Amino acid sequence: MRAVASAEPSDALDGSQGYTGERVGAIAYNPALDGIRALAVLAVLLFHENWGRHDTSGLIPGGFIGVDMFFVLSGFLITALLLRDHAERGRVVSVDFWARRVRRLLPALLVLVGLVSLYAAFVAAPHQLGSIKRQGISALFYVENWAAITSRQASLSPFSHLWSLSVEEQWYLVWPLMLGGLLALTRGRVRHLLVWIGLLAAGSFVLMIVLFETVSYHRATAGTDTRAWQLLLGSGLAVVVVRGRGVVARSRATRIVIEVAAAVSLLFLVWVATQVSVSDRWPYDGGLILVGLATIVLVVAALQPQRGVAASLLSWPPLVWIGLISYGLYLYHLVVYVWLSPERVGVEGAGLLVLRLAVVFGLAATSYLLIERPIRRGTARIKAAPVVAVASFLGAVGLLLVATVGAEPPPLSALTLDHYRALAATTPPGATRVLVVGDETVVDLGLQVPSPVDRGGIRGTIASGCTIAGGTPVVGRKPIEVAECPPWPQVYREARDTFRPDVVVLMTGTTEVFDREVDGRYLRVGGVGLERHLRQRLERLRRLVTRDGRQLVLLTVPCAEPDQARGAAFATTRGDHARVAWVNRIWRDFAAAHPDSVRVADLDAVLCPGGVAHAAFGTYEFRPNGVNLSPTGAVAVWGWIAPIARAAAGQPPVPGG
């Protein structure tokens, strides 16, 4: 998303049109813009090449930048269209604009719903139907990005990529109103308009960085508010082109500068797509700004009336054709990928990719020629079109609901077993396989740094169950609410048998420090009863995971400084350093009693230096709220675990790892 990253090929001026003129209202087709769109959608198709195997990173690990390119291009094209409408009609807000968006995007989306409904009815497993229904309904109402953020679910379905389409549609709804207000406020003055757009973009970018550090990767990357800066970047270029002095080079020297900049930008985008991973920090340390600016440079090169080398390359007919059908390529590719899985077709590697792409291109071309283009251009005459549109929409909702009848809760680890097998089969030579298990703390680790984690000589992943202490945590003999989760012995056993780790790491930190009720008995921290209970649970874990000579590493429970959102008593109990020290003594004593199979590592010292819960790397805090890991904190924890795990497995640390 990740949860994993995707992109929506934006409609460009009522189809595959491209803006070329300098004058207000001058609209002409520009094939080079379709070429840019083609590069972006190809990046997405290759990025998702492993989707059917529960791995969202395919042939090019940085192909997620397709979304950034699309957002920038869409912001430019839609704003150019709105400014044209303002010049011709004196307003930017019109029912006609939104009607064109519906004609452009909805018909193919309804076709996708039909295809996925067939997949759900005849192919999908019962435990997959729930996520298909949830994501399909939210996608039809263009709120899938927010639904995915609030659900915190990592399930993958043929609708998972439509979060970005939701971002675009929300933008189409709000931006005409905002642009109309800005035009009135600035009285159309270009400089003032650009200042306002720049301020909005800066605010959106800062919000993305803040949420990335304090909340989660997913919230920072899927929110409409945190993606708006890329759309606004393209909008600023549209203002310069349509209302300003334009971007046409007036001299040969300027044209050379544009050509060189375009070549550098193209090479830079290729480098990012092939070398940067979705789990890297680089994009969120300013790298995405460079991606946006590189896209702007390509657009500027495409707009030159004297076509240079860059525009000629982008206008290469095969690229243009891919750009023309890019919306269908984007929409349909995931349902084809999950349908044509390696297990179902008996093909792997390059052969599987060729087969999938052939089917995707066939579907997209058919959709474009028979559905999208006729409806958009009005050549497909439909009587009572609004009534037909509403009926088709409701029919799609009904079809999806019927196709997903019989949904069942997923069995334990049903969404991860294939993932574990794939990680085990593709572990780099010499790497130590590390499985980190635990409670919600491990969920944080997995959300912030998606699997697989290849760093420091390890291949790492997670398995999350309930707290190993079991029972019901209490504060003052009153039970506290905890997240529902499957019993950890079964989850860890399945992960052990499919991933086959060399080292298992226990990482906890949510409720081990609380008193608890177990089988009708009240056990308190500091008491003999709870100590005996915790030792029994650790022994059960040791016997479960240390078969075949693998090692167990117990990470000490870190101190915490929770806010009082769950009550003052909860915050006081969780923040009690004496309770933390008591639990960590039990961890150390247990490791000392089993030196051949168990060792302890002091995570408390890493996340709570000097007893302070806000450890930091420079200006980046590991746990900004005193409890949950930030992306920086998660990366730091994995980097710290790597040499400890390799030592436990009897392997030396990796130099520079």
N, C-alpha and C positions, 0 to 999 in steps of 0.2 A: 504498500500500500505501500504492511508497510505498509494501511494501511504501506502496499505496495504501490508506484507512481505510473500515469497514463495521460493521454492528451485527446482533446476533441478538435478535429479539423474544422475550423470555423467557416461559416458561410461567408463568402466575400462578395459584398455588394450584390445581393440577390442571386448568388450562385458562385460560379468560379470567375467572377469579374475581378479586374484589378484596376486600381486607380493610377492614372498616368499623367493627367493634365495638371497644370499649375493654376489655371483659372478656376474660380469658384464654379462648381457644377460640372466641370469637365470630367467626364467619366468615359474611360475606354478600356477595352480588354488588354491585359498585360500578362502574357504567358509566363514571364519570369516569376511572378508571384505564385503561380501554380507550382512552379519548380521548387520554391522555398517550402510550400506546403507539402510537396512530395517528400523532400528530405526529412521533414519533421515526422510524417506518418511512417516512413520507412524505419526511422529510429525507434518508434513505438512498437512496430511489428517485430523487430528484432529483439528489442528489450524484453518483450513478453514471450519470447520463443519457448521458454521453459514453463509457461503458466500451467499447463495440464499436469505438471509434476510438482505442484505446490512450491514452485520457486519462481519468483517474479523477475529475476534478473537473468536474461538470456545471453545471446551472443555478444551484445554490447552493453556492459554494465551501466553506462551513463546515458542510455537511450531515453531515460525519463525526461531529458531536456526537451524532448518533443513538445511537452506540455508548455514549457516556457516560450518556445518559439511560436506555438499556436496562439497563446494568449497575447503576445506582443503583436503579431500579425493581425489578429482579430480586433484588438483595440484600435489599430490604425485604420483598418478597412471599415469598421462599423462607424467610427467617428467621422471618417471622410464622407460616408453616406449621410449621416445625420447633418453634417455641415452643408452638404449639397441641398438637402431638404430645407434647411434653414434659409439658404440663399434664394431658393426658388419659391418657397411658400411663407417665409417669415417666421417659421416655427420648426422645432425639432421633434416635439411630441405629437405623434399622430397614430391613430388606430391602424393606418395603412402600414406603418413600419412594423408594428408587432404582428400584423397579419402576414406580412412577408416572412417574418421569422418562423411563424407557425407552418407556412407552406414549405419552407425550406427544410425544417428539421423534423417535424412531427411524422410525416408519412413513413420515412425510413425507420424511425424509432418504433413505430407500430409494427413494421415488418420484423424488426429484431425481437419484439415481444412475442410475436407469433413463432419465430424460430426457437426462441428459448423455451416457450411453452411446450413445443414438440419435444425438445430435449428433456424437459422436466417430466413430461408424461411417459416417455418411452426409454430414456437412457439414464437419467440421474437417479442416484440412490435416495431412499426415503429421507435419510438424515441431511441431504443437501437441499431439500425442498423448502425448508424454512427460510434459509438465507436467500434463495432465489426469489421467493415471494416478497420478502421484506425489501430487498434491493430493487426488485422490479417495480413495485408500487412507488417507492420513493423516487426512482428514476423517472417514471412517468409524470410525476408531479414536480420534477426538477429540483429535488431537495436531497439527492443521494449523498452529496458531500456532507451535509449536516447530520443526516441519519447515520452515516458511517462514523462521524466524530463522536456523536452522543452514545452510540451503541457500544463503542470500544471493542467491536468484534473484528476478528482477523480472518473471518471466513471468506473464501474466494468463490465467486460465481461468475457466469457469463455477463452479469450486469456490473461487476465491480469497478470497471473503468468509467462508468457513466458519472462519477463524481465530478469530473471536469466539464462534462456537458451541462451539469447542473450549475456550475460556477458561471459558465457562459450565459445560460438562460437568465440567471439572476442578474447578471450584468446587463443584458439586453433590456431587462425590465426597469432597472434603476437608472442606468446611465443617461438615457434620453432626458429624464426629468432633471438630473443633476446638471447635464450640459446646458439645458435650456435655462436653468437658474444661473449658471456661471456666465452665459452669454448676456443675460439681462444685467447681472451684477457688474460685469466689466464693460458693458456696452459694446461688446465685440472687439475690444482692444486686444490685439494678439499678445503683447507682452504680459498684460495683466492676466489674460486667460492662461498663458503658459505658467505663470507664477502659481496660480491656484491649482492647476493640474500637478505641478511639481510638488507643492505642499501636500496634496492628497496622496501622491505616490510615495513621498518620503514617510508620511505617517503610516501608510500600509506596510512599507518595508520594515520600519522599526517595529511595528506590531508583530510581524512575522518572526523577527529575530527574538523579541521578548518571549513570545509564546513558545518558540523553539527551545529556549533555555529554561523556561519555567513550567511549561505544561507538557507538551509532547511534540514529537516530530509530526504526528498525524494532524494534530490541530493546526500546526503552523503551515502545513503544506496543502491542506484540503479546504481551508476556510475561504469563503468569498472575499472577506475583508483582507486576508493575508495574501491573496493572489491578485488583488485589484491593482497593485503597483505595476505589474507587468502589462495589464490592459491599459493603464494610464500612460505607461511609457509609449505604447503605440499611439495612443490618443494625442499625446503631445506632438509626435511627428505629423499626424494628420492635420493638426492646427497649423503647423509650419507650412505644410504643403498646400493646404486649401485656402487658409486665410492669411498666411504670411507671404514671404518672398519666394517660397518654394525651395527645392533642393536640387534643381537642375544646374549642372556645372557650366559655368560661362567661359571657362578657359581650358586649354589643353592640360595645363599643370594641375588644375583642380580635378579634371577627369582622371589623370594618372593617380592622384592621391586617392580618389574613390576606388579605383581598380585595385590598387595595392591594399587598401584597407579591407576591401571585400575578400580578396584572396587570403589575407591574414585571418579575417573573421571566419571564413569557411574552414580553414585548417584548424583554427581554435575550436570550433564546434565539433569537428571530427575528433580532435584530441579528447575533449570532454566526454563525448559519447563512448569512446573506446577505453578511456583510462580512469574515469572517475566513477565511483560506486555510489549507490543510493545511501549507503551508511556512512559516507565520508562527511566530515565537517565542512570541507572546502566550499560547497555550494552556499552554505549559510554563513560563511565568513566573508561574503561579498562576491563569491563566484557567480551566483545567479545574476547579479548586476552585469557582469561581463557577458554572460550568455545573452541577456536582453539587449545590450548594446551591440553585440555582434549581429544579432538578428536585425536590428535597426539598420546597420551598415549594409546588410544584404538587400534590404528593402530599398534603401536609397540608391544602391547600384542598379536595382531592377527598374527604378523609375526614370533613369536617364533616357532621354529621347534618342541620343546617339548610342546605340547598344554597344557596350564594351564586352570584354571577354567574360566577365562574371555574368552579365545578363544573358549572353549567348549560351553559356553553359547551363544556366537555370532555365533557359527556354528550349532545351533539348527535348524533342517531341515525346520520347518515352517518359521523361520526368513530368512534362506538362500533362500527359494523359493520366499519370498516377495522381497528380494534384487534382485533376477534375473529379476523380472518383474517390478522393481521400476521405470524405465523410463516411461513405459506405465501408471503406477499408477499416476505418477506425471502429465503426459500430459493430461490424459482424465478426471481427477477427477473434475475439475471445470465445464466442460460442463455437466457432470452428475449432479452435485450439483444444477446448475441453472435450469436444466430441471426438476429434481425431487424436485421441491419446495414444501413446506408444503401445499400451496394452491392448487397445481395441483394434489397431490397424497392423500391429506387428512390425512396425518400422521405427527405426531410431535415427538420430543424427541428421545429416544433410537431407537424406531421403524423406524424412518426416517433415522437415521444414519446407521442402519443395512442394510436397503434397498439400500441406496446410495453406501455403501461399497461393497455390493454384486454385484451391476452392474459394479462398477469401477474395481473390481478384475476380473470379467468375461471379460470385455473389454481388460484389460491389459494382461491377460493370453492368450487370443485369438490373440492379436496383437503380443505378443512375439513368440508364437508357429508358427503362419502362415505367419508373415511378417518380424519381426525384425531378428530373428535367421536365417531363411533361406537366407535372403539377406546378412546378415553380414558374414555368413560362406561360401557363394558362392554356396550353394546347390540349390538355385533358379537361374537357368541359364537364363539370359536375353540377347538376341541378341541386339547389338547396345545399351548397357546399358547407355552410356553417353547421347545418343539422347533421350532414354526413360526417363531418369532422368530430362532432361531439359523440355521435353514435359509435364511430370507430374507436374513439378513445375509451368509452365505457365498455365496448366489446373487448378491447384489449385487456382492460382490468379484469373483466369477467373470465376471459380465457385463461389468464394467469392464475386466478384464484382456483379455477377448476383443475388446471394442470398440476397444481401443488397440493391438492387434497391428499391426505394421507401422510403429511410430513411427520417425521418422527424425531425425537431428540437425538442428537449425534451420540453414538457410542463413545466411550472413553478413548480419547486420542484419535478419533476417526479422521480428523482433519490434519493430523500430524504424522501418522505412521509412514505414509508414502514419503513425506518430507524427510523423516529420519533415515529411511532406507537410501534415499537419493544422496543425503549428506555423507552417509557411510561409504557409499559406492564411489563418491567423487572426492574423498579426502586426499589432499595433496600428499605425495610421498614424504615420509618422515614426520608428518604432522601428528600431534597428540590430540586424540578426540576427547573433548571435554563436555560433559553434560552438567549444567548448573540447575539444581532443583531447589524448590522452596515455595514460599507463599507469594503474596502480592508483590513483594520486593523483586522477585524474579520476573513477574509480569512486566514491571517497569523496565527491567534490564532488556527483556525481549522486545518491548515496544520501541525503545529508544535506539537499539542496535539490532536490526532484524538479522535472523540467521541466513546463511552461515556466517560465523565470525572467524575470519582467517587472518590472524595476526599473532605475532610473537611465537610462531611455530605451533599454534594450536588450530584446530577446527572446532569451534564452540557452538553450542545451541542450548536451549532451555527446555525444562519440563516443569509445569507448575501444577501443584495440587494444594490441598489445604495445609495449614500449619501442622507440622509433625506432632505437636503436643496433643492435638485432638481435644475432645470435649468442648465445653462452651466457656469462652473467656468471660470473666465477670469483673465489675468494678463495684465495690461495696455490696457484694452478693447480688447485684443486678446484672443480668446478662447483657452483653453488648453485641450489636449487630455486626456480623462479618459476612464477607462475600461467599456465595454458594460456590462450591467447587467439588470435583470428584475426589474420592478417597485416594490419598497419595500412593499407597502401596501398588495399586493397579496401574496408575499412571506411570510411576517410575519403572515398574517392571516392563511395561510395554516399550518405554523409551530405551531401557537397557538392552532389551532383546533386539530392537530394530536398528538403533544407532550404534550399539556395541562400543560404548565409550571406554577409554583407557583410564579415565579419572572421573569421578562424580564429586561435585562440589555442592555442599548444602549451604544455601544462603537464605537466612530468615531475618525477620525484623519487624513484623507487624504485631503479633500477639503473644510471643513466647514470654514476655515479661509480665503478663497479667496472671492474676489468680484465675482458677478455672474450676468448673464443675465437671466431673468425670464419673459417669455411671452412678449419679446420685451422691457422690462424695465431693465435698468442698476442699480443694487443695490450694494452699496459699504459697506465694513466693517466699522462700526462706525456710519453708517447712520440709520435714523429712518425706512426707507423702508425695509432694510434687516433685522433689528431687528424684525419688525412686521411680516415679512415673516417667519423667523425662529420660532417665537412663534406660528404662525399658524401651521407650520409643526409639532412642538412638541405636540401641542394640538391634531392634527390628530393621531399622534402616541399614545398619552395617551389614547384616546378614543378607539383605536383599540386593545391595548394590556391589558388594565386594567379591562376588563370585568370580572365578577364573582369574584371580590374582589382581583384579583392578583395585585402585585405591580410593578412599573416601577422604575428602578434605572438608573439615568443618570451619566455616567462616564465623568469627565472633559476631554477635549481634551488635550493630552500631547504636550509639546513643541517638536520640531524636529530640527535636523541639517542635512538636505538632502545635498547630493553632487550636483554638477551643471550639472549632466548628462542630465537633462531636461531643462537646461538653467539657467543662473544666476538670472534672474528675478523670475523664479519659486522658486528657492532655497531661495532667499531673502524673498519672500512673505511667504512661508511656515515656515521659521525660525523666523518670526517676533513675538516676545514674546507679543507685545502689541495686535496683532490680536488674539492670543491664549487667552489672558486674557479677551478680549472683548466677545468672544464666550462663555467662561466659566462663565462670569457674567450672561449672558442670561440663561444658564443652571441652575445656582443657583437661579436666580430670579423665573424661571418657577417652580422649585421644591418648593420654598417657597410659591408660590401661590397655590399649590395643595398638602398640607401636608398629606392628607389622602391617596393619591395614588402614589405620586412621591417623591423620595429623590435623593440626589446627593452624589457621592463618588469621591474623588480627585485622579484620576489616574495620573494626571499631577505631583502630589507630589511623586508618586511611581516611575514613569519612568523618571522624570526630577528633581531630588532633587537639590535644589539650582539653578534651571534653567539650569542645564546641562543635555543634552539628552542621556548621556552614563552611566546610573545607572548600578551597577554591584553587583553580589553576589560573594564575593571573587574575583577570577580572571575571572569569567564568566560575560560578559556584557549582559544586557537585550536587548539592541538594538545596536549591534556593528557598524552598519552604520548610526546610529542616527535616523532611521525611522522604520525599520522592526524588529519585534520581533525575537529573537533567540529562540531555544528550551528552554533554561534556562529562558528567559524572559516570554515565554508563560506559562511555568509551574508556575512561580512566580505570574503571573497575575491571573491564575485560583485559586491559593492558597489564594490570597488576596481577590478575589471576594467571595469565599465560606462563610466566616463569615458575610460579608455585606449582601449577599443574604439571609442567614438564619435569620438575624436580621430583614430584610424587610418582611420576611414571618412570623415573630413573633415566631421564633424558636431560641433556644440558640445555641451558637457556640459549635462545637464538640471538646472536650479536645484533644489536640495534633493533631488536624486536620489541 
